[in-house]
Amino acid sequence: MDIYTNDLGFIAIIEQARLIGFNVVAGGGMGTTHGDHSTFPRLADDLGFITVDKVLKVAEAVITIQRNQGNRVSRRHARLKYTIERLGLENFKHQVEQYSNVNFQPSRKIRFERQGDRYGWSKGTDDKWNLTLYIENGRVVDLANAPVMTGLRKIASLHKGDFRITPNQNLIIAGVAECNKSQIDQLAKQHGLINNATGNARLNSLACVSLPTCPQAMAEAERYFPEFMDKVESLLERHGLQNLDLVIRMTGCPNGCARPFVAEIGLVGKAPGRYNLLLGGDGRGQRLNKLYRENLKEQDILSCLNQLFEQYSADRKSNERLGDFAIRSGLVKQVINSVVDFHA
């Protein structure tokens, strides 16, 4: 769920099959403004570890500090990330501890291996089943080759558990009893909800709603993205990369609702039919990408990606992700400090 892109996040720490607490992270946010270098995307800072019983106290403290000290004059600077930058991380952390009367312990060691949803069936700790379905751009609608809405209505008529929307625009049919699993699986396959031919790049992709729904949109995203991905997949296949595990995100404006600034390939709308192209995310939501080319039309974007894929196919190291390659090969510099590096 790209937890480091959020204002406030809690990373579960489990030991011996028991939840013992959380690493707390704060100060993430994707929104920026074209041409305004006082705005920038930012990843959350690690504040430390707390036990389960301290969660609400710490959350209340963070929200209260932002209420009292957040920017109330400039809306584009109103997020918690700017408050932390202004106060300083140690000062902010100290204020959270004072207000909550909770002392942070050293963070527990963690490692994220991948980003995204686990598609298909998985069994929960309650011995019930969960089916994660890819829903392109989160849009539940009957398509010519996949009557998605009809299929989900049929599943809903017999399903006794939950429907859960994921942070990646997909859907989990959760809490499926063993006796209903085969019937739901059959309905999902009949209505195109399970398609094993969908490539990794598309499964990992996201686009914001954009036009015509969002008044902030400067360019298309959701409506255009499937067509764009068709062309990207053709390029990947041309260079033998059709199975590449790749994270691509597109938004119609720099507010970053589809989290484009942590994608290996990010596309951010500037005007109708024009996008900024960013490279260098780590594919796990823990590194910002950086502007590679600005204000490109589709033909120019595809030309850049064709060259990128050709170079990556020829020169990549074993198990090297595309975002890591973009930095190692010098296409973009790594963003370490977003205040200094993102716009540099």
N, C-alpha and C positions, 0 to 999 in steps of 0.2 A: 504493500500500500504506500510505498515511498514515504515512510514515516518521517523522514528528515525534512520533508517539504511542508510540514504542518507547523502551525503556531505552537502547539503543545502535543507531545506524544509520550506514550508509555510503552516501553518495550518489555514484554513479559519475560521473566527469568524463572525457569523451571528446573528444579533439582529433585532427582529421585521421584519423578512423576508428580511433583507437587509445586504449585505456584507459590513462590516465596516472596515475590515482589516485582519491582519494575525499575529499569533504568529510565530516568526522566530526561526528555530532550525538549528544548524550547527555542523559538525564534526562527523557525523556517517560514518560507513563503515564496511563491513563484512570481507574483505580480511585479511588473516594471512598466515604464513608460518610454516609448520610442523617443530618443533624443534627449532624455532627461537623465543625466548620469548620477543624480542624487537618488535615483531609484534603481533597484537591482534585485534579482532573485537571491535567495539565501538559504542555506541549509541550517537546520537546527543545531544548537550547541548541546552538549551532554552536561547535565547538571549533577548527576550522581544517582545512586541507588536508594530506593525507599521500600519499606515493607508494604504489604497490601493494605493494611489499616490506615496508612498515611496518604493514600491517593487523593481523597476528596479535599483534605486540608491543603495539600500542595497545589491542586488544581485551583482551589478558591484563592490562594495567595497569588498565583500567576495572573489570574483574571483580574483580581483587585488592583495589583500593581499596574497592569495595562490600563485599567479604567482610570486610575488616578494620575498616571504619568504618561500615557500614550498621547500622541499628537492629535489634538482636537481641532486644529486649524486647517491642515492640508490633508485631504482625504487620501491622496496617493502616498502619504507618509504615515498613515494611521495604524499600520500593522505592528505587531509585537516585535518583529525583526528590527525595526528602526528604533524602538524603545530600548532594546538590548544594546544596539550599536551606540546609542547615545549615553546610556548609563554605564556601559561596560559590563562584561559578563560576570566578573567577580562581584561587583556591586549589586547587580541584579540577583545573582544567586544568594548573596547575603540577605537581601531584602526578602526573598522568598522564604528563607529559613527563619528570619525574625517574625514575619507575619504568620507563618504556619506553625511556628514552634516545633519545626522538624529539622533535624540536622541530616544533610545528605551524607550517605556513606560512599566510599569509592565505587564507581560503576563496575558492574560485573562484566567480564569479558564476553563479547558477543561477536558473531560473524554471520553476515547475510550472504548466502550463496547465490541467490537469484532474486529477481523481482517478478511479480505477476501471479496469476491464478494457476491452480493445479486442476487442469481439465480432466473430465471423466469422473468415474466413480471412486470414492474413498469412504472408508468405514470410520465412523466416529467412535469416541470413547464410550458412547451409550449403546454401542452395537447396532446403531441405525446407519443407513447409508446416505451419502450426499453426492449429488451429481452436479458438477460445475459445467455450465454451458457457455460457449462463446457466442455473444450477442454483438454483432458488428456495430460499433459506435453506440451500443446500448439501446438501439432502436427496435422495439418490439412491434413488428409489422409483418403482414403476409407478403412475401416476395414471390415472384413467378416460379422460382425453383425451390422455395423453402417457405411454406406457410407457417411461419414462426408463431404468430399470434393464435392461430387456430389450434396448433399443437399444444401450446401452453394452456389454452382454455380447457382442452381435453384432459391434460394432466391435472389441472387444478380441480376438475370435477371428481377425481378419485384420490388426490393426494391429501393426507391428513397432517402433514408437517408444515414447514415454512418455505417461503420463497425469499431468498436473500440477495440483495443487489450488492455486488462487490465494488471496491474503489476503482476497479479497472473496467467498469461498465458492463460486466458480465452478470450471470444469474446462477445462483446455487439453489437447486431443489433439495432442501435439507430435511433431515429426519425421516427418511424413507424406510418404512418397515420392509423386512426381507420378503414378505409375501407380495408386496407391490413393486418390487424392484424390476422384475422382468417386464411387467406391463408398461411401466414408465419408460424403461429403456427402449422398448419397441415403439412407443408413441414418439419419443424423441427422434429416433432414427427415421421413422416414416415422414416426419414433418421437417426434416433437414436441420434439426437442432444439434445433431451429432454428425459432424463431417470430418472424417479423419484425413481428408485431402487438403484441409486448410493449412497453409504454411506457417512456420514459426514467426516470421516477421509480421504477418497479419494478426496472428494470435496475440502477439505482444503489443500491438498498435493501439493508439488512442487518438481520438479527435474530439475537440469541444463541439458544442451545439452550433455556435456561430450563427450565420445567416440561415433563415430569416428570423430566428427566435431572439437572438441576443442583440440588444441595442449598441453594445460596445464593439461589435464585429466590424473589422475593416476588410476582411477577405473571407472566402468560403473555407469551411473545414469539414464538418460532418457529411454534408451532401456530396462534396467533391472527393473526400478521402478514399472511398472504395475504388473509384476510377483511378486515382493516383497510385494506390497500392497495386493495382493490376500492372501498371507500367513499371513500378519498382520491382515487382516479382519477376517480370520479364528480364530486367537487367540482372537480377541476382542469378537467374537461370543461365543467362548468357555467360556468366563468369563462374559457373559451377558452384554457386553459393545458395542454391534453392532451399537448403535445410539450415541455413544460418540462423542462430539464435540472436535476434536483432531487435532492439527497442526503437521504434519510430513514433514520434508524437507530432500532431499538428494542431495549432490554434489559430483562430481568426483574428486575434489581437494579442498584445503582450501581457494581458492580465494572467495568462498562463494556466487556465482552468484544466487543461489536459496534461499539466506538468511537463511542458516541452523542454524546460531548461535542465532536466536531468536525463533526457533521452540521449541515446547514442547518435541519433539523427533527429534534430528538432527543426520544425518549420513554423515560423511565427508570422502571421499576416501583417502586411504593411498597407496594402491597398488592393482593390479588386484584381485578382490574378497574380499578385506579387507577394513574395515571402522572404523573410530572412532565413538563411540556412545555418544551423548551428551543429557543431560536432564535438564529441569528446566526453559525453556522459559515460558512466561505467557499467550501465546495464543493471545496476542494483539500487539505484536511487540514492547513492552516497557520494556522487561527484557532479558538480555542475558542468554543463558544456559551455562552449564559447562560440561567438560569431565567426563563421568562416567566410560567407559571402552574403551580401546585402541586397535586398530589393530585387529578387530574381523572379522571372517568369518561369512557367513550367518547363519549357524547353531547356532553359539554362540550368534549372535544378537537376533535371534528368541527366544533362551533360556532365555536371559536377559529380553526380552519384555514379555515373558510368565510369568515370576516371577513378573515383575512389574505390569502387568495387574491383576494378582491374588491378589497381596497385595493391589493394589488400589481398586479393587472390594470389598475387605473385610473391609478395614480400612478408606476409604475416608469419608470426611465430606460432608454434604449436599451442592450441587452445587460447590464442590471443583474441580478445573481443575487438570488435570494430572500433569502439570508443577508445580503447587503450592504444590501438594501432594509430588512430588519428593523432594522438598526442606524441607517441614514440616517433612517428615519422615526421613530426614537425608541422603538420597541417594546421594545428591549433596548439596554443600553450595551455597547460593545465591551470585550471582555476583553483587556487588555494584559498585566497582571501577574496570573497566576492566584491567587497567594497573597492578593492584596488584592481583586481584582475579581470573582472567580468567585462568591463567596458574598455580596458586597455588595449 
